[in-house]
C-alpha cells in the first residue's frame, strides 16, 4: 500500500512546465507535445506526440492545437519525419496540421507519408478531409496545394486512408527499422484509430480517445513497453455525452492491466480531481503510472 501511494504521489508531482526536456539520443523515446484534453487549458496544449528513434523525430502522432509550437520547442525536424499518424478528425487532434505543413517544402523535398481514418456519418474520410483543406482551387488553404501535388507550397504527401472497421490491425509503415500499425477503436460516432510504433525491439501504443470497450484493442496493446491512454473524464463522470466517447478512469486502469503493459502514460488530461482519477486507474493497473506534461520525454525502455 505504501509503495502504491508513493508511486501515485510521484505521478501527481509531474511538472506542467513547458520547458522542453532532452530526449534520449539512442533507442525509442516518446515526447508528449500536448497533454491536454479537449477543453482550453492554460498549461497544456492539445493532443500531439513525437516518437524519437535514435535522436531523430521520426513519427508524429496527432497535431492538435499547440503542436506547431511544441514541435519547434522540442527541436523536432520535419525533414526527419517518416510518418504523421492522425487518430481522428476532432479539432483537438488535427487543427495544427496546416501550420506544420506550411513551408514544409523548404525543410524537405522527399514526400511525407501521412495516415488517417476512414469516414463516417459526422466526419469525411481522411483523403477527402485533406482535399477540403488543401485543394489548390477549392480548399480552405489553397496555397498549400503542393501537399496534394498541385500548385502551391507544402511537401507532397503520400496519403493513407485506414479502414477503422477492419477487425485486424493494419500495417501503416515499415521502413528504417520502424514498424507502425493501426486499429480502429470506439469513440462515439467518430472513426478513430489507435497506433502502435515498434523499433529496436521496443513498442509503444497510443490509445487515442476511446471508450475502452473493444477487446481487440487489449490484444493490440498486449505486453507493450508503454501504453499512452487518455484520461479525459474524471471519476464518477455522469454526462452520457462524455461517457459514450471516453473511457472512465476505472476502465483506463482495467484496459492497461489486462493488456499487461510495462508502463502506463496518462495523457489528454481533462480538468477534474486528478488525484481521485489516478487512484481509480490504480485499482486496475499495478504497474508504473506517469501523469504526462507538455514536452516531457519518456524512454520506451
C-alpha positions in Angstrom: 0.0 0.0 0.0 2.8 2.5 0.9 4.6 1.6 -2.4 1.4 2.3 -4.4 0.8 5.6 -2.5 4.4 6.7 -3.3 4.0 5.9 -7.0 0.7 7.8 -7.1 2.3 10.9 -5.4 5.2 10.7 -7.8 2.8 10.6 -10.8 0.9 13.6 -9.5 4.1 15.5 -8.9 5.0 15.6 -12.6 5.6 19.2 -13.6 3.4 21.0 -16.1 6.3 23.3 -17.1 6.7 24.0 -20.8 10.5 23.8 -20.8 11.5 21.1 -23.2 13.3 18.0 -21.8 16.1 16.5 -23.8 15.1 13.1 -25.2 17.4 10.1 -25.4 19.9 10.0 -28.2 19.6 6.3 -28.6 16.6 3.9 -28.6 13.0 5.0 -28.7 11.6 7.9 -26.7 8.1 9.4 -26.6 7.8 13.1 -26.2 4.4 14.5 -25.2 3.9 17.7 -27.2 0.4 18.2 -26.0 -1.0 16.6 -22.9 -4.4 18.4 -22.6 -7.9 17.3 -23.1 -10.4 19.0 -25.4 -11.1 22.0 -23.2 -9.0 25.1 -23.1 -6.1 24.7 -20.6 -3.5 27.3 -19.6 -0.8 24.7 -19.1 -1.4 22.0 -21.7 -1.6 22.0 -25.5 -4.0 19.7 -27.3 -3.0 16.2 -28.2 0.2 15.5 -30.0 3.2 13.1 -29.6 6.5 12.7 -31.3 8.4 9.4 -31.3 12.1 9.9 -31.3 14.2 7.0 -32.7 18.0 7.3 -32.1 17.8 11.0 -31.7 15.6 11.7 -34.7 11.9 12.9 -34.7 10.5 10.0 -36.8 6.8 9.7 -36.0 4.3 12.5 -35.2 1.0 11.2 -33.7 -1.8 13.7 -33.9 -1.4 17.5 -34.3 -3.9 19.3 -32.1 -3.8 23.0 -31.2 -0.3 23.9 -29.9 1.5 21.1 -31.7 3.2 23.5 -34.1 4.7 25.5 -31.2 5.6 22.4 -29.2 7.2 20.6 -32.1 9.5 23.6 -32.5 10.3 23.8 -28.8 11.1 20.1 -28.8 13.6 20.8 -31.7 11.7 18.4 -33.9 12.7 18.4 -37.6 10.2 18.0 -40.4 13.0 16.6 -42.6 13.4 13.7 -40.1 9.7 12.7 -40.1 8.8 9.3 -41.6 5.1 9.5 -40.8 2.4 11.7 -39.5 -0.3 9.5 -37.9 -3.7 11.1 -37.3 -6.1 9.3 -35.0 -9.3 11.1 -35.8 -10.7 14.4 -37.1 -11.7 16.2 -33.9 -10.0 19.6 -34.0 -8.0 19.0 -30.8 -6.2 16.2 -32.7 -5.6 17.7 -36.1 -6.1 21.5 -36.1 -2.4 22.4 -36.3 -1.7 20.2 -39.4 -1.9 23.2 -41.8 0.6 25.2 -39.8 3.0 22.2 -39.6 2.8 21.7 -43.4 3.1 25.4 -44.3 6.6 26.0 -45.9 7.4 22.3 -45.2 8.7 22.1 -48.7 11.6 24.3 -47.6 12.5 21.8 -44.9 12.3 18.7 -47.2 11.7 17.6 -50.7 11.1 13.9 -50.1 7.4 13.1 -49.9 6.0 12.7 -46.4 3.7 9.7 -45.5 0.5 10.7 -43.6 -2.2 8.4 -42.4 -5.7 8.9 -41.1 -9.1 7.3 -40.6 -11.9 6.3 -43.0 -15.1 8.4 -42.9 -18.4 8.1 -41.1 -21.7 10.0 -40.6 -20.1 13.0 -39.0 -16.6 13.2 -40.5 -15.2 12.7 -44.0 -12.6 10.1 -44.8 -9.1 11.3 -44.4 -8.4 11.8 -48.2 -11.5 14.0 -48.5 -10.6 15.9 -45.4 -7.2 16.8 -46.9 -8.7 17.8 -50.2 -11.1 20.1 -48.4 -8.1 21.7 -46.7 -5.5 21.9 -49.4 -7.1 21.5 -52.9 -5.4 24.2 -55.0 -8.7 25.5 -56.3 -11.4 24.7 -53.7 -9.5 24.1 -50.5 -9.6 26.2 -47.3 -5.8 26.6 -47.7 -5.3 26.6 -51.5 -1.8 28.0 -51.1 -0.9 24.5 -49.6 -1.9 22.8 -52.8 1.6 21.4 -53.2 0.8 18.9 -50.4 -1.7 17.2 -52.9 0.8 17.6 -55.8 -0.9 20.7 -57.2 0.4 24.2 -57.4 1.4 25.9 -54.2 3.5 25.3 -51.1 3.9 22.2 -48.9 5.8 18.9 -49.1 4.0 16.3 -51.3 2.0 13.9 -49.1 1.7 10.1 -49.5 -1.8 9.8 -48.1 -3.1 6.6 -46.5 -6.8 6.2 -45.6 -7.1 3.4 -43.0 -10.3 1.4 -42.5 -11.3 1.8 -38.9 -13.8 -1.1 -39.3 -11.0 -3.6 -40.0 -11.1 -6.4 -37.4 -7.3 -6.9 -37.7 -4.5 -4.3 -37.2 -3.4 -2.6 -40.4 0.2 -2.1 -41.4 0.8 1.7 -41.9 4.6 2.0 -42.2 7.5 -0.4 -42.2 10.9 1.1 -43.1 14.2 2.0 -41.4 13.7 -0.5 -38.6 10.4 1.2 -37.6 7.0 -0.5 -37.9 3.7 1.2 -37.3 0.3 -0.5 -37.2 -3.2 0.8 -36.5 -6.5 -0.5 -35.2 -10.0 1.1 -35.1 -11.3 2.0 -31.6 -14.7 3.2 -30.5 -15.1 6.9 -29.9 -18.8 7.7 -30.1 -19.6 8.0 -33.8 -16.3 9.4 -34.9 -14.0 6.9 -36.8 -10.8 6.7 -34.7 -7.5 4.9 -34.8 -5.1 3.7 -32.2 -1.5 3.3 -33.3 1.4 1.1 -32.3 5.0 2.0 -33.0 7.8 -0.6 -32.8 11.5 0.0 -33.1 14.6 -1.6 -31.7 12.7 -4.3 -30.0 10.5 -1.9 -28.1 6.9 -0.9 -28.6 4.6 2.0 -27.6 0.8 2.1 -28.2 -1.2 5.3 -28.5 -4.8 4.6 -27.5 -6.3 7.9 -28.8 -9.8 8.9 -27.5 -11.8 5.7 -26.9 -14.3 4.1 -24.6 -12.1 1.1 -23.9 -14.8 -1.4 -25.0 -13.1 -3.0 -28.0 -11.4 -6.2 -26.7 -9.2 -6.3 -29.8 -7.5 -3.1 -28.5 -6.4 -5.0 -25.4 -4.8 -7.6 -27.7 -3.3 -4.8 -29.8 -1.6 -3.3 -26.7 -0.7 -6.6 -25.0 2.7 -6.7 -23.4 3.7 -3.3 -24.9 6.6 -1.5 -23.3 4.5 1.7 -23.0 0.8 2.4 -23.3 -0.4 6.0 -23.7 -4.0 6.2 -22.7 -6.3 9.3 -22.4 -7.7 10.4 -19.1 -10.3 12.8 -20.4 -13.1 12.3 -17.8 -12.9 12.2 -14.1 -14.1 9.6 -11.6 -17.8 9.4 -11.4 -18.4 11.4 -14.6 -22.2 11.2 -15.2 -22.6 13.0 -18.6 -23.8 10.4 -21.2 -22.2 12.6 -23.9 -18.8 12.2 -22.4 -19.1 8.6 -21.3 -20.1 7.4 -24.7 -16.9 8.9 -26.2 -14.3 8.4 -23.4 -13.1 5.7 -21.0 -13.6 6.3 -17.3 -10.6 6.2 -15.1 -11.6 2.7 -13.9 -11.8 1.5 -17.5 -8.4 3.0 -18.3 -6.9 1.1 -15.5 -8.6 -2.2 -16.4 -7.5 -2.0 -20.0 -3.9 -1.3 -19.1 -4.0 -4.1 -16.6 -5.5 -6.6 -19.0 -3.0 -5.6 -21.7 -0.2 -6.2 -19.2 1.7 -3.1 -20.4 5.0 -2.4 -18.7 4.3 1.3 -18.2 1.2 3.5 -18.4 1.3 7.1 -19.5 -1.9 9.2 -18.8 -2.4 12.0 -21.3 -5.2 14.1 -22.9 -5.9 15.1 -19.4 -9.2 16.9 -18.5 -9.8 19.3 -15.7 -11.1 17.4 -12.6 -9.8 15.9 -9.4 -6.7 14.2 -10.8 -5.7 12.5 -7.5 -9.1 10.8 -7.3 -9.0 9.8 -11.0 -5.5 8.3 -10.8 -6.5 6.4 -7.7 -9.3 4.8 -9.8 -6.8 3.9 -12.5 -4.6 2.2 -9.9 -7.4 -0.1 -9.0 -7.0 -1.9 -12.3 -3.3 -1.4 -13.1 -0.5 -2.2 -10.6 2.5 -1.1 -12.8 4.2 2.3 -13.1 1.9 5.2 -13.9 3.1 8.6 -15.2 0.9 11.6 -15.5 2.1 13.4 -18.6 3.1 17.1 -19.1 3.8 19.1 -22.2 7.3 18.5 -23.6 8.0 15.6 -21.2 10.2 12.8 -22.6 9.8 9.2 -21.5 12.1 6.4 -22.7 10.1 3.5 -24.0 12.6 1.1 -22.4 
